[in-house]
Amino acid sequence: QVQLVESGGGLVQPGGSLRLSCATSGSMFSIVAMGWYRQAPGKRRTLVARITSVATTNYADSVKGRFTISRDNAKNMVYLQMNSLKPEDTAVYYCNAQIDSGFVWGQGTQVTVSS
């Protein structure tokens, strides 16, 4: 079993930066890829960024050039560096692990971009 705990959300002004962290524990060998998703009020949850076990990354078009996903295998951590934040980035951000039997989700962390 894999467990995920997010941290790092908060309130930031437009143009600001935040770094989200996801601490992973449990059956790490079963993880195929890690990702960050977000869900704004009244909208469906969508992929923001994903990183595979061989560090291949992909991003939603809306965040390319602004967000960077990374992982520290020694610390069992995954990060999402978010720069040049916009009000439309406001959402609950969820850490996700793709494992051999499905997906595991964290509890989510709120990111609010507002002046």
C-alpha positions in Angstrom: 0.0 0.0 0.0 1.2 3.5 -0.8 0.4 6.6 1.2 0.7 10.2 0.0 0.7 13.4 2.1 0.7 16.8 0.4 1.9 20.1 1.8 2.9 23.6 0.7 -0.4 25.1 -0.5 -1.6 28.5 0.5 -2.5 32.0 -0.6 -0.3 33.8 -3.1 -0.6 36.9 -5.2 -0.7 36.7 -9.0 2.8 36.3 -10.4 4.1 34.6 -7.2 5.5 31.2 -6.6 4.7 28.2 -4.4 6.3 24.8 -4.1 4.0 21.8 -3.3 5.5 18.7 -1.7 4.2 15.1 -1.6 5.6 12.7 0.9 5.3 9.1 -0.2 5.5 6.0 2.0 4.6 2.3 1.8 5.2 0.0 -1.2 7.4 2.3 -3.2 8.4 -0.5 -5.6 4.9 -0.6 -7.0 4.9 3.1 -8.2 5.0 3.5 -11.9 4.6 7.2 -12.1 3.8 10.2 -9.9 1.6 13.1 -10.7 -0.1 16.3 -9.6 -3.7 17.0 -10.4 -6.0 19.9 -9.6 -9.7 20.5 -9.2 -11.3 23.9 -9.1 -14.8 24.4 -7.7 -17.4 23.0 -10.1 -14.8 21.5 -12.4 -13.4 18.1 -12.9 -10.0 17.0 -11.7 -7.4 17.3 -14.4 -3.7 16.4 -14.8 -1.2 19.2 -14.1 2.1 17.3 -14.4 3.4 13.8 -14.3 6.8 12.2 -13.8 7.6 8.5 -14.5 10.1 6.2 -12.7 12.7 7.1 -15.4 12.0 10.9 -14.9 10.1 11.4 -18.1 7.8 14.4 -17.5 4.7 15.8 -19.2 2.6 18.9 -18.4 -0.8 20.3 -19.1 -0.5 23.0 -21.8 -1.8 25.6 -19.3 1.2 25.2 -17.0 4.1 24.5 -19.5 6.9 26.9 -18.8 5.6 27.9 -15.4 5.4 24.6 -13.4 8.1 22.0 -12.8 7.6 18.5 -11.4 10.5 16.8 -9.8 11.2 13.9 -7.5 13.8 13.0 -4.9 14.0 9.2 -4.7 16.3 9.2 -1.7 13.7 11.2 0.3 10.6 9.6 -1.3 9.4 13.1 -2.2 7.7 14.6 -5.2 7.6 18.3 -5.8 5.6 20.8 -7.9 7.4 24.1 -8.3 4.8 26.7 -9.5 6.0 30.0 -10.8 4.1 33.0 -12.4 0.9 31.9 -10.7 -2.4 33.1 -12.2 -5.8 33.3 -10.6 -7.0 30.5 -12.8 -4.4 28.2 -11.1 -6.6 28.4 -8.0 -7.7 24.8 -7.1 -7.2 22.0 -4.7 -4.0 20.2 -5.8 -3.8 16.4 -5.4 -0.7 14.2 -5.4 -1.3 11.0 -7.3 0.6 7.7 -7.6 0.1 5.3 -10.4 0.7 1.8 -9.1 0.5 -1.6 -10.7 -3.1 -2.1 -9.4 -4.5 1.4 -9.9 -4.1 4.9 -8.5 -3.6 6.3 -5.0 -4.5 9.9 -4.0 -3.4 12.3 -1.3 -5.9 14.4 0.6 -5.2 17.5 -1.4 -3.9 21.0 -0.6 -5.5 24.3 -1.4 -3.8 26.8 -3.6 -5.4 30.2 -3.9 -4.0 32.9 -6.3 -5.5 36.2 -5.5 -4.6 39.8 -4.8 
